[in-house]
Amino acid sequence: MTQPTTIPRALAAGAPAAGGMRFYLTTHKRHWLRLTDVPLFLKSEHFDRAIKWDEARGPYAVDSGGFMELKNKGTWTRSPRQYVDDLRRIWEHVGPYDWAAQQDWMCEEAIIHGGTFQGQHFVGTHLSVAEHQRRTVANFLELRSLAPDLRIAPVLQGRSIPEYERCVELFENAGVDLRREPVVGLGSVCRLQSTREGAAIVTAMAAHGFKLHGFGFKILGLERVGHLLASADSAAWSSHARRRPPLPGHTTHKNCANCIDYALKWRTRVISAIPTHRQTLLIDRSAA
């Protein structure tokens, strides 16, 4: 199998751009990679059926798709070996990505206990938070063993500060120096990001000196703790567009929930809405 090239991007994975934070636009439209140089965030499974590959114009990162995997199946059905093979194929065809998230185990109540929440059905893993954390660390170690050359990011999991601290300890006991990692994902905070509890978790983890990535962050979360993150991603533009009429001239679709023009305009509005003294946190590294 062809090995990924060792030639890095202009900026190494995780490297800051003038002290800034990289804000990824989350999308399921992989062809957007050839349409914009704005940082994009895509799930690995969106490349599964790719026949024609689009080379990335700008930076991008890869999500493992763990939320939907555990939501719908209650376990990981894609093996670490399969995931590594997928990541290598993406790297070779699309270009070097900034990083790819490990196959972590989220700790939200719905993921663990199952049930219906906000109209979505979760099968539930019916495991403990401690077991989710153990499996998360074990998966990272296996992925790194299988592919030490790939940029795979560890992800911290928990539901409270003590639990996240325990996850840090598990990684450290396994020999993983999280402070030296280019990116450390902060999982299971998406629904807490705009709350005091969520802000406290981000603050506590940032205090360790980790280069944190915030999954699924929206404007309220960025206003609270954006200055503590190395990067963040958001797909909120799509639900925002779904509740509104299409942009002027966009008469071919009912709304702009899948529209790159809307997504880019939304991203610009989000960055502009951040208080002035924090706007520098959201500059694009690609422009550095």
N, C-alpha and C positions, 0 to 999 in steps of 0.2 A: 504494500500500500504506500502511496506517495505521502511523504512527510510534509507537514506545513513548512513553508518558508520561514526562515528565522529573521527575515528583514522586517523591522518594525515599521509602524506608521511614523509620521513626522514627530508625533508625541507618543511615548510609550504608554501602554495601558495603565490607566490610573494616574498618569502624571497631570498635575494641575496646569491650567492655562492662566497665567498671571494671577494665580491664587483663586481662580474661579471654580464654578461648579458646572458640570456638564448636564444639560437637561435633555433627555431623550424623549422623542415623540414616539409613543407606542402605536404600532399598527399591525394588522394582519395582512396588509397588502405588500408582499415582498418586492413587487416591481417598483415600489416607491424608491428603492435603493438606487435606481438609475435616474430618478427624476429630481432628487434634491441632495444637497450636501449637509442638510440639517441632521444632527444625530438621531438615529432611529433605533427602536427597540422591538425585536421580533421574536416570536416563539420558534423554537427549533422545529416543531411539527409543521409549521407553515412551509417548510422546505421539503417535506417528505415526498410530495408528488411532483416536485419540480422537474420539468423536462428542459425548459429553456431557463438558463441561469442569467441573472442580471448582476453585473459587476457593480459593487458599491461605489458611489461617487464620494461619499463622506463617511464619517464614523458610524459604527453601529455596534450593538451588543445583542447577545442572544439569551433569551429566557428559556428555561428548561421545560416550562409548561406544567409545573408541578401542581398548581392550584386546580386546573381542570382534571388532571390525572387523578388526584386524590378525591376531588369532589365527585367525580362520576364513577370511579372504580374502587376507591378506598385503599389503593395501594399503587405502587409503581409497576406498570406492565412492561415498560421499556428498560432493558437491562443496562447497567453502566457501560458494558462493551458496545451495545447498540448506540447508546448516546454518544460515546466517544467517536464511533464511526460516523455518525451523523455530523458531529462538530467538525471532523476532518474534511468531510465532503463540502460543508458550507464554506469552510476556510479556503479550500482550493478553488471553488467555483465562484464565490462571491468576493473574496478578498479577506485579508486579516481583520478579525473583529477585535474590538477593544477588550472584551471578556465575555465569558459565557457563565451563567449561573449553574451551580451544581444541582443535583436532583435532591433537593431538600424536602423535609416533611413539615408543612405548615402546622401551626398550633391553634388556629382559630377554633372556637367552640363548634361551629358547624362542621368543620373538617373532621374533628375528632368524634363528636357525638352523633352527627348526621341529623336529618330532619329537613324541613322546608323553611327557608329563610329568604324573605323578600322575593318570593315566587320561584326560588331556585331550590331544587332538591339535591341534598347531599347524602351519599350513602353512609358516610362515617367510617373512620378507621377503627374506632372503639379501642384505641390504645391510649396510654398515658402521655402527658407532655414529656416526661422523662424519656419514654421510649422513642418518641418522635425526635428528640434531641440526639439520643444515642444513634439512631438510624441516619440522621443528618450527618453527623461527624463520620460515621463509618462509610457513608457514601462518598464523602469528600476524599477520604483517604484512599478508597478504591479507585476513584477517578484519577487522582494524582498519580497513583501507582501505574495505572493503565496508560496515562498520557501526561507525563511530567512536562512535556514541551508545549502543551496547550494552555491557554489563558483561562483557567477555570476558577471561578470565585467561590470561596466558602460563604455560607449564609448562616447567620445567627438566628435561632428560633426560641420562642418562649411566649409568655403572656403577661409577665410582670417583670420588674427589674431583677428581683432575685433569680427568677428562672433564666433570664438572659445572661446573668452573671454566671449561672451554673453552666450554660452552654459555652461561654467563653472558657471556663475552666476545663470543660471536656475537650475542647480543641487544644488548649495548651497542654493538657496531660497527654494528648496524643502526639505532641511534638510539633504542632502547627503554631507558628509565631504570627498571629493575626496582625500585629503592628507592621510586619514586613510585607503583608499581602497588598498588592496594588489596589484591590477592591475587596470590601467585606460587605456582603448583602445583609440588610436588616429585614428579616421576614416577619410576617404576621402583624405589621403595624399599619397596613393600608387603611383599615377601618378606624384606627385610633389616632391617625396622624394629626388631626386638627383638635385633639383633646389634650387636657393637661397630662393625662396618663401617658399618651403617646409621646408628647414632648419630653416628659421625664425619662422615658425609655431611650429616646434618641440622645438626649443629653448625657445620660449615664454611659451609653456605649461610646459616644464621641470622646468622653473623658479618658478613655483608654488609649486614645490616639489612633483609632482605626479610621481608614478611609472608607466611609460608609456610603453605600448606595441605598436610597429609599425607593422601594417598589411601590408603584401606583400612587405617587404623591400628587395632591391637588394644590390649588393656590393657598388655601388656609394652612395646610401643612407646611408649605414652603415659607409662608410668612412667619410661622412660628419657629421652625428649625432648619430652614434652608441653608443658613450660614454654617450649620454643623455637618452638612453632607458634602461628599466629594462629587456625588452624582445622584440623579433621580430620574424616574420615568413616569409618564402618565398617558392614559388612553381616555381621559375624561372628555376630550374634545368630541368623541363619537356620540356619547349619550347626550352631551350638550347640543349637538347638531340635530339629533333625532327629535328633540322637543321643539325645534324651530323650523321655519320655512327655509327652503334652499336659498343660497346666495343669489343675488341678481344675475340673470343670464343663465343660471343653472336649471334650465327648464326640463332637462331630460331625466331628472330624478326627483322623487318625492321629498327627500331631504338630503342633507350633505353628510350623513353619518359614515359614508365611505369615501369622502372627498378630500383629496390632498390639499386643495385650495383652502377649504374650511379649516383643516387641521393646522396648516401653516399660519393662517390668520389668527386662529385660537392661540397658538403657541406664542405669537407676538404679543397678543393681548395679555396673556398670563404674565409674561416677562415684564411688560410695561406696567402692570398693576402692582408689582412688588414695590414696596417702599424704596425710594430713590437710593438710600444708603445701602440697599441690598441688591440692587439690580446687577451690580458687577458680579454677583455670585452666579449668574445665569448666562454668562457669555459662552459662546461656542468655542471649544478648543480648536475646532477646525479652522477658525479665523485667526488663531494666535500665530 
